[in-house]
Amino acid sequence: MSARDYLDKDFYQVLGVPKDADAAAIKKAYRALARKHHPDSNKGDALSEERFKEVSEAYDVLSDEKRRREYDEARALFGSGGMRFPRGAGSGGFGGAPFDVSDLFAQAGGQAPGDGFGGLGDVLGGLFGRGRSGSAQPRRGPDVESEVTLGFTEAVDGVTVPLRLTTEGTCQTCRGSGASPGTTARPCPTCQGTGQTSRNAGGFAFAEPCRACRGRGIQVDTPCPTCQGSGRGVTSRTIQARIPAGVTDGARIRLKGKGAPGDRGGPPGDLYVVVHVTPHPVFGRTGDHLTVTVPITFAEAALGGQVAVPTLGGPPVTLKVPAGTANGRTFRVRGKGLRRRDGHGDLLVTVQVAVPQKLNARAREALEAYRDATSDDDPRADLTARAEKG
């Protein structure tokens, strides 16, 4: 994709966030859109698949602080990707004619010293994956995204999961040459094997990818039957992805160099694994702490007592409930939460007074006696008065 293509795209609009959105807002918008348009959830929907690619492309740039800054600077300087010099600008002048900025920076290596574009050429080159020598340079492979669903305990402890990836890479039949086995490709006669041709624009020559060979610099007389001469093929592989302990639902983990292979010897892209965590029937999470709700009886709340509290992956612990404990009170059990670098988090135990649905005659008689004995103690005595004052 050309520099102009990137400059023409408003990645903020793609994600539906303002230009001053922080990293958290960008991440939240991406997750919602990626989940909505993911190919696995929209089988056979070409529009959703294209939308998913657009969203992923936008997030790849905006989630990286350096690439986002370069993208913002480039759009601020060049607007929608085109630039118009005033009449008479430069030694030869452009006559006010617009030109494609991407063409200029595609051959920034031929600029005159001190013309002021070298640094920006490097910026655009880094942002758009283009080198100064054009399309014949090695190119980094695209990033790949996958999803994995973990159980609650797996997410807490960390786990290694196998991921089967299907990506586009070098054709295994022709080893990327595009030529049928037993034959060879020849240099493109149009560009002499450079992968670029020159175009005259107002007295200046700009380089662009050769249309005859599509920038590859070669022509194939007998195309490979597997890739039809493109040199590219679809490959499937299984990798072992290590998911770190304590990962949260919706986390996006980057595995460097595990994405799609690069072109012409370029490095592979990265693999991003979006993690989904299924809830636990008993435990919850708050940062590095585990949470659990434990029912207690009215007698235990009023008189105090000791209750058994389950822990994740370990034996139960005994919690001392003091007399007069209110419903919903939370106690902290130290060191029974998630592992972290400095030790463990805590287990936060919230007690919930369980109201019996059925009472036998003896229990009812005892409660009625308790009611009569405490009839002078009205917990709502000043409620009406306070409400009237408010």
N, C-alpha and C positions, 0 to 999 in steps of 0.2 A: 504494500500500500504506500502511495506517495506521500511526501510531506504535505502537499496541498490537501490531500484527502483528510489527513489528520487535522490540519488547521481549519478545514471546513466544518468539522464535526464539533458540536458543543457537548462535551462529555457531561457537563453539569445538567444540561437539559435531558440527556439520555437517562440519567439517574433520578432526575426530578428534584435536585437539590440546588440551593443558591450557591453563588460562586464563593461566598465566605463560609460555607459549611465546614464544620470541623470533621476530623477523621471519624468520630463516632457516628455522626449523622450520615456520612457517606457510606460507612459500613452497614448501617441499619437499612438504608435505602437499597443498597446492592443485595443484601440478603433477601429482602422481600421480593424484589424483582427476579432474582435468580431462582428462587423457589417457585415463583409463579410461572416462569417461562422455561424451566429446566426440561430438556428433551425427554427425560424419563417420565415426566408428568404430562407430557403433551405428545404422545406418540403420533408420528405422521403429520404433525402440524408444522409446516415449513415456516410460517410467519413467527410462531413462538420460538422456533430454533434460531431464526435470524435475530430476533429480539434478544435472545439469551446471549448470542455472540456479541451484540452491540453493548449489552450491559456489562459483560465480562471485560470487553476491551476498555470501556470507560473506567471500570473499577481498577484495572491493572495500572492505569496511568494515575488516577486521582488518589489511589491508596498509597502510592509511593511518593514520599515527600519531595524527593529530588525531581522525579519526572513530572510531578504536578507543577512544581515551580517553573520548570523549563517550558511546559505546555502553556502555562499562564503568560509567561514572558513572550513566547512566540506569538500567541494570539493577540496579545496587547500591541505588539509591534506590527504585525501583518494583517490584523483584522481577520477576514474570512479566508485568508490564504493567498490573496493576490495583493499586489502593491503597485502603485502608480507614482512614477517619478515626475516631478514638474518638468515642463518643457525646457530643454537645454541643460538638464542636469548631467553631470559627468563630462568627460572630455568630448565624447561624440554626441551625447544627448540621445534621449529615447523618443523625442517628439511627442511626449505625453502618452505613449502607448503602454498599456498594461502588459505585464509579463508574469510568468508563473514563478513564484519564489522558489518552489521546489527544484526547478531547473537550475536556478542560480546556485543553490547550495549543493546540488548533486555534483557539481564540478568546482566546488569552492577552492580546490587545490590550485586552480589556474588563476586565482585573483592576484591583483597587484598588491605588493606590500603596502600596508598602511591604509587600505581602502575601508577598514572598519568592519568587515564582515566575517573575519576569520573566527572570532570567538562565537558568534551566533551560528556560524556553519557547524562548529563543533557541537553546540547545543542542539541544533536540529538533528545532527547526525546521531547524537546519543539518544534523543527522544524517539526518533522514527526508525532507528535500527539501520541507518544508511551510512555507508562509509564515503570518504571523499573520492574514492576511485570508482564509484558506481556500483551497479548490481552484481558485478563479477566477484565482489568480495565475499568472504565467508559470512553467513548470516545465522544469527542465533535462532534456535527453534522456538516455536510458539509455546506459551504456557498452556497447561492442561488443568482442568478442574474435575474433581471427582467427589463423590459423597460416600460417607460411611455412617452406619447407625450402630451405636454401642449401647450396651446395657449400663445401668447406673454404676455398678461396681467396677466394670471395665474402665469407665471414664475416670473413676476415682483412683484406681490403681495403675492405670496405663496399660496398654496392650499393643501387640504387633499384629496387624491384620493384613491379609493378602488382598491386593487390589488388581483386578484385571483391567488393563487399559488398552483401548484401541485408538491408535493415533496414525497420522500420516507421516511417513518417513521415507528414507531411501529405498527404492525398489530392490528387493533381494535378488531378483532374476538378473538384472543388468547392472547391479551395483551403482545405480544412479546415473549411468551414462545415457540411458534412454534407447540404446541400440540393442538390437536382437543379439543374443549370444552368438559368438563367432564373427560378429561384424563390429565395426568401430564407427564412431561419430567423426565428422570432419569439421574444421573451422567454418563458421558462417561466412560466406563470401560477401555478404552485405556489410558486416561490421569488422571483417577480418579477425574474427575470434575475440574481439574485445567486449562484446555484449552491449556496446553503445554506438549510437550514431550521433552526428552533429546536426543541429538545426539552426538556421540563420534567423536572427530576430533583430532587425534594425541595425545591422552591421556587427552584431555580436553573435558568436557561435555558442550554443548551449547544448550540452550533452543530454541525451535521453536514451532509455532502453531501446535496443534494436527491436523493431517490430517483426522482422523476419524470423528471428530466433527467440523472441520474447526475453531478451536479455541474458540468455544462457551462453552465447558465444559459440554455439555449435549447431550443426544441422545433422539430422538423423535420416539416412536414406532407407534403412530397414528398421522400423520401430520395434521396440521390445513388445512381444505379445501380451505381457503382463500389465505394463503401465502405459501401453500405446505411445511410447516415446517420451513421456513426461519425466521419467527418471524417479517418479514418486510412487509410492504404494502404501497400502494400509497394512499396518502390522499390529499384532496383538501380543501383549506380554503381561506377565504377572510380577508385581513387585511387592516386597514386604515393607509396609509402611508402619513406622513406629509412632504410636499416638502417646504423647507424654501423659504422665499422671496428673490428675486434677483438671483435665480439659473440660470446658463448659459447652453446653448446647449452643450450636451455631458458630463455634470457633472455626477459623479458617487457617489451617496449618500449611506452611510452605515447606516443601521438600525440594531443596535446590538440586537442579540438574536431573530431575526425574520426569521432565516433561517430554515434549516431542523433539525428535532429533533435529539438528541444525542443517542448513544447506551449505554445500561446498566446504565441508569440514568445520563448520561453525559449531559452537557449543550447544548442547540441548537446552530447552527451556526448563521452567520449573513446574512442579506439580503442586496444586493447591487442593487440599483435602478439607471439605466442609463436613464438620462432625455434627451428627444429631444424636442426642442422648435420650434414651427412654426413661421416663420417671420411675422411681422406686415406690413400691406400695407402702413403705413405712417411712423412709428417710427423705429429707430434702437437703438443699445446699444453700448456704449464704457465704459466698467467698470461700475461705478455707475451713469454714465451720459446717458441721452437719446439724440438721435440725430433726426433731422427732416430737410428736405429740403423744403424751401418755395419759390414759384415763385413770382417775383416782376416785375413790368413793367419797361421799359426803363426810363420813366419819373420819377418813384419813385427812381430809382437808381441815375439818374442825378440830380434831384431837391430835393431828400429827401422826407420823408413822414412817415406815421405810418401804419403798416400792422398788421392784426390779425394773431396770431400764435396759432395753436391748442396745447393742452397739453393732456397727457394721464390720463384719468379719471377725468378731471377737466375742468373748463371753459377756453376759449381762453385767451391769454394774448396779450397785445399790444406792439409791438416792434417798436422802433423809428429807422428808417433808415436814416442815415445822407446823405446829398448831396454828390454826387461823389462816392458813394459806388460801388466798383468793383464787377463784377460777381464772385461768389464763396466765398465771404467773410463770415466768421462764427462769429456769435454773441452768447454771453453766457447769458442765463436767469437763474439767481440764484434760487436754491431751487425747481426746477421743474423736477428734475430727480428721481432716485430710492431712496427709503428709505434706510437709513443706521444708524448705531448706534449713530453717532454724528449729525444726521439730515437727509438731503436729498442731492442727487447729483444735477447736473445742467442740463438744457436743452440747447443743442448746436444747434443753428439755422443757417443753411447755406442758403444764398439767391442765387437764380438763376434767372438771367434776362431772361424773357420770350420774345422771338422774335415773333411778330404776323405773322401768315401765310397768312392772307388776310388783305388788307387795303382798306378802302373806299376812295372815291375821296378827301374828306376833309383831312383825315389823311395823304394820300400820298402827297398832296400839302404842308401840314405843315412840313413833313419830308424833302421834297425837299428844302423848304425854309431854314430849319435848316442846311441842307447839304451845301447850298450856303453860309450861314452866317458863317460857320466854315471851309470853304475850305482852309484857310491859316493854320489851325491847323492840321498838319499831324502827327499822332501817330507813324508812321513808318519812320520818317525822318532820324533817325540815325541808323536804323536797318541794312542797307546794309554796312555802314561804320564799325559798330561794328563786323559784320560777317567777313569782310575782315581782320580786325585786329586779329581776333581769328585764 
